[in-house]
């Protein structure tokens, strides 16, 4: 769990900071949960219903397509409650009508309904439990927190979730996309849809939010354009060789493991010595991101480089931090080469500080070897392995080495019990021949996501 001093939800309003109510939950709230707030009833029906009408002709409120009774006052539309409870909506209107019509009151007290602030708190509390259990990464939780803040900033803390319409969401999408590329907008829209779906699935609202035709992720062609503008993200063989020529022992071993076995930064940062068999020349290691078990034969060059790296670490007799116990590679300070520190900033917002010494070392080697290029980094070795390995036509073996999670509809992956060593060697031998061939022209590989 997060310590009580660490705020993980949207920053409190001035009234919350100076007020007498404070959350007892170890996760700080977007806003305090009003007492007596009731859950909306769940109909459970997905059938189309007849249009809602006024309970009687002189009823002063009008049913809105959002499922709320509303009334336009002084040019502004106000919502007073769900249509299934006209008495409560009328009572709320009577309490506010004099102030609203005179202009002295500009908001309606919706303390009996789910507000965006409360939805954000409930959603983040659920995701924080998943983070604490290891079901989601801390970085994912930080993204959820950021998107909840954006939602509250746009709609307002006290906006009733049930009052949000398709036009509101279309405007929200424009708000999310300001100054952002298609990839970032894609992630933010996806997270926002998840937040609203959470409200319905948890029975916090009695009908799902209708997103409409405009509140969608960007088209794939826009995502492809954004990716193309980021530049080349894979290495050519001669570039890798130039990096190997200038790399110190530890980085040389990491680079060879990256192109030999498709290991990324986090994979190498968390690689335990017990996962690599230098005598037999095999790597047996579950991918950190997916947990998919994978095996890969190691090249003689890789084995020699790893032995040299291990010897250099042993000679330095570096003390190890507890988090680095058993790891194959550690920094000079005895820390893992990649690690994430989950903490709160001065304002109480959750933050992730990423320490990636592999990227730093790779950047120096790339500059020294004149390979530096925008968008190109250590992870490009993994993309190069995927691209060149796929030339063998043995995608099953490539996916096994890469640790890719199979598609849910891939029944072959369900029944497949193992991948033959000969198939794995076919892929790694092909990549090795591509890397160390000094005379033939190198193929220009297309980027792989």
C-alpha positions as CSV (number, residue, x, y, z in Angstrom):
1,X,0.0,0.0,0.0
2,X,1.0,3.6,-0.4
3,X,1.9,5.5,2.7
4,X,-0.6,8.0,4.0
5,X,1.7,10.9,3.3
6,X,1.8,10.0,-0.4
7,X,-1.1,11.6,-2.3
8,X,-2.1,9.5,-5.3
9,X,-5.2,11.2,-6.5
10,X,-6.1,14.5,-8.0
11,X,-4.9,17.4,-5.9
12,X,-7.6,18.6,-3.4
13,X,-9.4,21.8,-3.8
14,X,-8.7,24.7,-1.4
15,X,-11.8,23.9,0.6
16,X,-10.6,20.3,1.0
17,X,-7.2,21.5,2.2
18,X,-8.5,23.8,4.8
19,X,-11.7,21.9,5.6
20,X,-12.4,19.6,8.5
21,X,-13.0,16.5,6.4
22,X,-10.1,14.3,5.5
23,X,-10.0,10.9,3.8
24,X,-9.3,7.9,6.0
25,X,-8.3,6.0,3.0
26,X,-4.5,5.7,2.6
27,X,-5.1,6.9,-1.0
28,X,-5.7,10.6,-1.0
29,X,-9.0,11.6,-2.8
30,X,-9.8,13.9,-5.7
31,X,-12.5,15.3,-3.4
32,X,-14.0,14.1,-0.2
33,X,-16.9,11.7,-0.6
34,X,-20.1,13.4,0.5
35,X,-21.8,11.5,3.3
36,X,-25.0,9.7,2.4
37,X,-24.2,9.4,-1.3
38,X,-26.2,6.5,-2.7
39,X,-25.5,4.2,-5.6
40,X,-27.7,4.5,-8.6
41,X,-30.0,1.6,-9.1
42,X,-29.2,-0.8,-11.8
43,X,-31.8,-1.8,-14.2
44,X,-29.9,-4.7,-15.8
45,X,-31.9,-4.3,-19.0
46,X,-30.3,-3.6,-22.4
47,X,-33.6,-3.4,-24.3
48,X,-34.6,-0.2,-25.9
49,X,-37.0,1.7,-23.7
50,X,-39.9,3.9,-24.6
51,X,-39.2,7.7,-24.5
52,X,-39.5,9.2,-21.0
53,X,-42.3,11.7,-20.6
54,X,-43.2,14.2,-17.9
55,X,-45.1,12.6,-15.0
56,X,-47.8,15.2,-15.6
57,X,-48.3,18.1,-18.1
58,X,-47.5,20.9,-15.7
59,X,-44.2,19.3,-14.5
60,X,-41.7,22.1,-14.7
61,X,-38.7,20.0,-15.8
62,X,-38.0,18.3,-19.2
63,X,-36.6,14.8,-19.6
64,X,-33.2,14.9,-21.3
65,X,-31.7,12.1,-23.5
66,X,-29.0,11.6,-20.8
67,X,-31.6,10.2,-18.5
68,X,-31.8,13.4,-16.4
69,X,-34.6,16.0,-15.8
70,X,-33.3,19.4,-16.9
71,X,-34.4,23.0,-17.4
72,X,-32.8,25.9,-19.2
73,X,-32.5,28.9,-17.0
74,X,-30.9,32.2,-18.0
75,X,-29.6,30.5,-21.2
76,X,-27.9,27.7,-19.3
77,X,-29.0,24.1,-19.0
78,X,-29.2,22.7,-15.5
79,X,-29.8,19.0,-14.5
80,X,-31.8,18.1,-11.4
81,X,-31.8,14.3,-11.2
82,X,-32.5,11.0,-12.9
83,X,-35.8,10.5,-14.7
84,X,-36.6,7.4,-12.7
85,X,-37.0,9.6,-9.6
86,X,-39.0,12.7,-10.7
87,X,-39.9,13.6,-7.1
88,X,-36.3,14.0,-6.1
89,X,-35.6,16.0,-9.2
90,X,-38.5,18.3,-8.5
91,X,-37.5,18.7,-4.9
92,X,-34.0,19.7,-6.0
93,X,-35.4,22.2,-8.5
94,X,-37.6,23.8,-5.9
95,X,-34.6,24.2,-3.6
96,X,-32.6,26.0,-6.3
97,X,-35.1,27.7,-8.5
98,X,-35.2,31.1,-6.8
99,X,-31.4,31.4,-6.8
100,X,-31.0,30.1,-10.3
101,X,-33.6,32.4,-11.8
102,X,-32.2,35.4,-10.0
103,X,-28.7,34.6,-11.0
104,X,-27.5,34.4,-7.4
105,X,-26.9,30.6,-7.7
106,X,-24.9,29.2,-10.7
107,X,-24.6,25.5,-9.7
108,X,-27.0,22.7,-8.6
109,X,-26.2,20.6,-5.5
110,X,-26.0,17.1,-6.9
111,X,-24.9,15.4,-3.6
112,X,-27.2,12.4,-4.3
113,X,-25.4,11.5,-7.6
114,X,-22.1,10.2,-8.7
115,X,-19.8,13.1,-9.6
116,X,-16.6,12.9,-11.7
117,X,-14.5,13.5,-8.6
118,X,-16.0,10.5,-6.8
119,X,-15.7,8.3,-9.9
120,X,-12.1,9.3,-10.2
121,X,-11.4,8.4,-6.6
122,X,-13.2,5.0,-6.8
123,X,-11.4,4.2,-10.1
124,X,-8.0,5.1,-8.8
125,X,-8.5,3.3,-5.5
126,X,-9.3,0.1,-7.5
127,X,-6.3,0.5,-9.7
128,X,-4.1,1.3,-6.7
129,X,-5.1,-2.0,-5.2
130,X,-4.0,-3.7,-8.5
131,X,-0.7,-1.8,-8.4
132,X,0.0,-2.9,-4.9
133,X,-0.8,-6.5,-5.9
134,X,1.5,-6.3,-8.9
135,X,-1.3,-6.7,-11.4
136,X,-0.4,-3.4,-13.1
137,X,2.8,-1.5,-13.3
138,X,3.3,1.7,-11.3
139,X,3.8,3.6,-14.5
140,X,0.3,2.5,-15.7
141,X,-1.2,3.8,-12.4
142,X,0.5,7.1,-12.9
143,X,-1.1,7.4,-16.4
144,X,-4.5,6.6,-15.0
145,X,-4.0,9.3,-12.4
146,X,-3.0,11.8,-15.0
147,X,-6.1,11.0,-17.1
148,X,-8.4,11.3,-14.2
149,X,-7.0,14.7,-13.5
150,X,-7.6,15.8,-17.1
151,X,-11.2,14.6,-16.9
152,X,-11.9,16.5,-13.7
153,X,-10.1,19.6,-15.0
154,X,-12.3,19.6,-18.2
155,X,-15.7,18.7,-16.8
156,X,-15.4,20.0,-13.3
157,X,-15.2,18.1,-10.0
158,X,-19.0,18.2,-9.3
159,X,-20.2,17.3,-12.8
160,X,-22.6,14.4,-12.6
161,X,-21.4,11.4,-14.6
162,X,-24.9,10.6,-15.8
163,X,-25.2,14.1,-17.3
164,X,-22.3,13.7,-19.7
165,X,-23.5,13.5,-23.3
166,X,-22.0,12.6,-26.6
167,X,-21.4,16.3,-27.5
168,X,-19.6,16.7,-24.2
169,X,-17.3,13.8,-25.0
170,X,-16.6,15.2,-28.5
171,X,-15.5,18.4,-26.9
172,X,-13.5,16.4,-24.3
173,X,-11.6,14.6,-27.1
174,X,-10.7,18.0,-28.6
175,X,-9.4,19.0,-25.2
176,X,-7.3,15.8,-24.9
177,X,-5.8,16.3,-28.3
178,X,-4.5,19.8,-27.9
179,X,-0.8,19.8,-28.5
180,X,-0.6,16.0,-28.5
181,X,0.3,13.6,-31.2
182,X,-1.9,10.7,-32.4
183,X,-0.2,8.1,-30.2
184,X,-0.7,10.1,-27.0
185,X,-4.3,10.9,-27.9
186,X,-4.9,7.2,-28.6
187,X,-3.8,6.3,-25.0
188,X,-5.8,9.1,-23.4
189,X,-9.0,8.3,-25.1
190,X,-8.6,4.6,-24.3
191,X,-8.1,5.4,-20.6
192,X,-11.1,7.8,-20.5
193,X,-13.4,5.1,-22.0
194,X,-12.1,2.7,-19.4
195,X,-12.9,5.1,-16.6
196,X,-16.5,5.6,-17.8
197,X,-17.0,1.8,-18.3
198,X,-15.8,1.2,-14.8
199,X,-18.6,3.4,-13.5
200,X,-21.2,1.2,-15.2
201,X,-19.6,-2.1,-14.5
202,X,-19.3,-1.2,-10.8
203,X,-23.0,-0.2,-10.7
204,X,-22.1,3.4,-9.9
205,X,-24.5,4.5,-12.7
206,X,-27.6,2.8,-14.0
207,X,-26.8,3.2,-17.7
208,X,-23.6,3.1,-19.6
209,X,-22.1,6.4,-20.9
210,X,-22.7,6.7,-24.6
211,X,-19.5,7.7,-26.3
212,X,-21.0,8.6,-29.7
213,X,-19.2,8.5,-33.1
214,X,-16.6,11.2,-32.3
215,X,-15.2,10.0,-29.0
216,X,-13.0,7.4,-30.6
217,X,-9.3,6.6,-30.8
218,X,-7.4,8.1,-33.8
219,X,-7.5,6.2,-37.0
220,X,-4.7,3.8,-37.6
221,X,-3.4,5.8,-40.5
222,X,-2.8,8.7,-38.2
223,X,-1.0,6.4,-35.7
224,X,1.2,5.1,-38.6
225,X,2.0,8.7,-39.6
226,X,3.0,9.6,-36.1
227,X,5.2,6.6,-35.9
228,X,6.8,7.4,-39.2
229,X,7.6,10.9,-38.1
230,X,9.5,9.6,-35.0
231,X,12.3,8.3,-37.3
232,X,14.0,5.0,-37.8
233,X,13.8,2.8,-34.7
234,X,15.9,-0.2,-35.8
235,X,19.6,-0.7,-36.4
236,X,21.5,-1.7,-39.5
237,X,24.2,-4.4,-39.1
238,X,27.1,-2.1,-39.6
239,X,25.8,0.2,-36.9
240,X,25.7,-2.6,-34.4
241,X,29.2,-3.7,-35.2
242,X,30.5,-0.1,-34.8
243,X,28.8,0.1,-31.4
244,X,30.4,-3.3,-30.4
245,X,33.8,-1.9,-31.3
246,X,33.6,0.9,-28.8
247,X,31.4,-0.6,-26.1
248,X,33.0,-1.5,-22.7
249,X,32.6,-5.1,-21.5
250,X,29.3,-4.8,-19.8
251,X,27.6,-2.9,-22.6
252,X,29.1,-5.2,-25.2
253,X,27.5,-8.2,-23.5
254,X,24.1,-6.4,-23.3
255,X,24.2,-5.3,-26.9
256,X,24.9,-8.9,-28.0
257,X,22.1,-10.3,-25.8
258,X,19.8,-7.6,-27.3
259,X,20.4,-8.6,-30.9
260,X,21.0,-12.3,-30.2
261,X,17.9,-12.9,-28.1
262,X,15.7,-9.8,-28.6
263,X,16.1,-8.6,-25.0
264,X,15.0,-5.1,-24.2
265,X,16.2,-2.7,-21.5
266,X,14.0,-4.0,-18.7
267,X,14.6,-7.6,-19.7
268,X,18.4,-7.1,-19.2
269,X,17.9,-5.0,-16.1
270,X,16.1,-7.8,-14.4
271,X,18.0,-10.7,-15.9
272,X,19.0,-13.2,-13.2
273,X,22.3,-15.1,-13.5
274,X,20.4,-18.4,-13.1
275,X,18.5,-17.7,-16.3
276,X,21.6,-18.0,-18.5
277,X,23.6,-21.2,-19.0
278,X,26.9,-20.3,-20.4
279,X,28.2,-23.9,-20.5
280,X,25.4,-25.1,-22.8
281,X,24.8,-21.8,-24.4
282,X,21.2,-21.2,-23.7
283,X,19.0,-18.4,-22.3
284,X,15.8,-19.5,-20.5
285,X,14.0,-16.4,-19.3
286,X,10.4,-15.3,-19.0
287,X,9.8,-11.9,-20.6
288,X,9.3,-9.2,-17.9
289,X,6.4,-7.5,-19.6
290,X,4.3,-10.5,-20.5
291,X,5.6,-13.3,-18.3
292,X,5.8,-15.5,-21.4
293,X,8.5,-18.2,-21.0
294,X,11.1,-18.1,-23.8
295,X,14.3,-19.9,-24.7
296,X,17.1,-18.8,-27.0
297,X,20.4,-20.4,-28.1
298,X,23.4,-18.0,-27.6
299,X,26.1,-17.2,-30.1
300,X,29.7,-17.9,-29.2
301,X,30.3,-14.2,-29.4
302,X,27.6,-13.6,-26.9
303,X,28.8,-16.2,-24.5
304,X,32.4,-14.8,-24.5
305,X,31.1,-11.3,-24.0
306,X,28.9,-12.3,-21.0
307,X,31.8,-14.2,-19.4
308,X,34.0,-11.1,-19.8
309,X,31.3,-8.9,-18.3
310,X,30.8,-11.2,-15.3
311,X,34.5,-11.3,-14.7
312,X,34.7,-7.5,-14.7
313,X,31.9,-7.2,-12.2
314,X,33.5,-9.9,-10.0
315,X,36.9,-8.2,-10.1
316,X,35.4,-4.9,-9.0
317,X,33.8,-6.6,-6.0
318,X,30.8,-4.2,-6.0
319,X,28.5,-4.3,-3.1
320,X,25.0,-5.1,-4.2
321,X,21.7,-3.4,-3.1
322,X,19.1,-5.9,-1.9
323,X,17.1,-5.2,-5.1
324,X,20.1,-6.4,-7.2
325,X,20.6,-9.7,-5.5
326,X,21.1,-12.5,-8.1
327,X,21.1,-10.2,-11.1
328,X,23.6,-10.8,-13.9
329,X,24.4,-7.1,-14.4
330,X,24.6,-4.4,-11.8
331,X,25.8,-0.8,-11.9
332,X,28.9,0.6,-10.1
333,X,26.7,1.4,-7.2
334,X,25.4,-2.1,-7.0
335,X,22.0,-1.2,-8.2
336,X,19.9,-2.8,-11.0
337,X,20.6,-1.3,-14.4
338,X,16.9,-0.5,-14.9
339,X,14.5,0.3,-12.0
340,X,11.4,2.4,-11.4
341,X,10.9,4.4,-8.2
342,X,7.3,5.1,-7.4
343,X,6.8,8.3,-5.2
344,X,4.9,11.5,-4.9
345,X,5.9,14.9,-6.0
346,X,5.7,18.1,-3.9
347,X,2.0,18.4,-4.8
348,X,1.2,14.9,-3.7
349,X,0.8,13.5,-7.2
350,X,2.1,10.0,-7.9
351,X,5.2,10.0,-10.1
352,X,7.5,7.4,-11.6
353,X,11.2,8.1,-11.8
354,X,12.8,5.8,-14.3
355,X,16.5,4.9,-13.8
356,X,17.8,3.3,-17.0
357,X,21.6,3.1,-17.0
358,X,21.5,0.9,-20.1
359,X,20.0,3.7,-22.2
360,X,22.6,6.1,-20.9
361,X,25.5,3.8,-21.7
362,X,24.1,3.0,-25.1
363,X,23.7,6.7,-25.9
364,X,27.4,7.3,-25.1
365,X,28.5,4.4,-27.3
366,X,26.3,5.5,-30.2
367,X,27.7,9.0,-30.0
368,X,31.2,7.6,-29.9
369,X,30.6,5.4,-32.9
370,X,28.7,8.1,-34.9
371,X,25.5,6.1,-34.9
372,X,23.4,8.6,-32.9
373,X,20.1,9.2,-34.5
374,X,16.7,10.6,-33.3
375,X,14.3,7.9,-32.2
376,X,17.0,5.2,-32.1
377,X,18.1,3.6,-28.9
378,X,18.9,0.3,-27.2
379,X,15.4,-1.1,-27.7
380,X,16.1,-0.9,-31.5
381,X,18.1,-4.1,-31.1
382,X,14.9,-5.9,-30.2
383,X,13.2,-4.5,-33.3
384,X,16.1,-5.5,-35.5
385,X,16.0,-9.0,-34.2
386,X,12.3,-9.3,-34.9
387,X,12.7,-7.9,-38.4
388,X,15.7,-9.9,-39.5
389,X,14.5,-13.1,-37.7
390,X,11.2,-13.0,-39.5
391,X,13.1,-13.3,-42.8
392,X,13.4,-17.0,-42.1
393,X,9.6,-17.4,-42.4
394,X,9.6,-19.1,-39.0
395,X,7.5,-16.6,-37.1
396,X,6.6,-19.1,-34.4
397,X,10.2,-19.5,-33.4
398,X,10.7,-15.7,-33.5
399,X,7.7,-15.1,-31.3
400,X,9.0,-17.7,-28.8
401,X,12.4,-16.1,-28.5
402,X,10.8,-12.6,-28.3
403,X,8.3,-13.7,-25.6
404,X,5.3,-12.4,-27.5
405,X,1.9,-13.2,-26.0
406,X,-0.2,-15.2,-28.6
407,X,-3.4,-13.8,-29.9
408,X,-6.5,-15.1,-28.1
409,X,-7.8,-16.6,-31.4
410,X,-4.5,-18.3,-32.1
411,X,-5.5,-21.9,-31.3
412,X,-2.1,-23.2,-32.5
413,X,-0.5,-21.5,-29.6
414,X,-3.0,-23.2,-27.3
415,X,-2.1,-26.7,-28.5
416,X,1.7,-26.1,-29.2
417,X,3.7,-27.7,-26.4
418,X,7.2,-26.5,-27.4
419,X,9.3,-25.1,-30.2
420,X,12.1,-27.3,-31.5
421,X,15.6,-26.2,-30.8
422,X,16.5,-26.6,-34.5
423,X,13.8,-24.0,-35.3
424,X,15.2,-21.6,-32.7
425,X,18.7,-22.0,-34.0
426,X,17.5,-21.4,-37.5
427,X,16.4,-17.9,-36.5
428,X,19.4,-17.0,-34.3
429,X,21.9,-18.3,-36.9
430,X,20.2,-16.2,-39.6
431,X,20.4,-13.0,-37.5
432,X,24.1,-13.8,-36.6
433,X,24.9,-14.2,-40.3
434,X,23.2,-10.9,-41.0
435,X,25.1,-9.1,-38.2
436,X,28.6,-10.4,-38.9
437,X,28.5,-10.5,-42.7
438,X,31.0,-7.8,-43.6
439,X,30.9,-7.9,-47.4
440,X,27.3,-8.4,-48.6
441,X,24.9,-5.5,-48.7
442,X,22.7,-5.2,-45.6
443,X,19.0,-5.3,-46.1
444,X,17.1,-2.2,-44.9
445,X,14.6,-3.5,-42.4
446,X,11.1,-1.9,-41.9
447,X,10.4,-0.7,-38.4
448,X,8.7,-3.1,-36.1
449,X,6.4,-1.9,-33.3
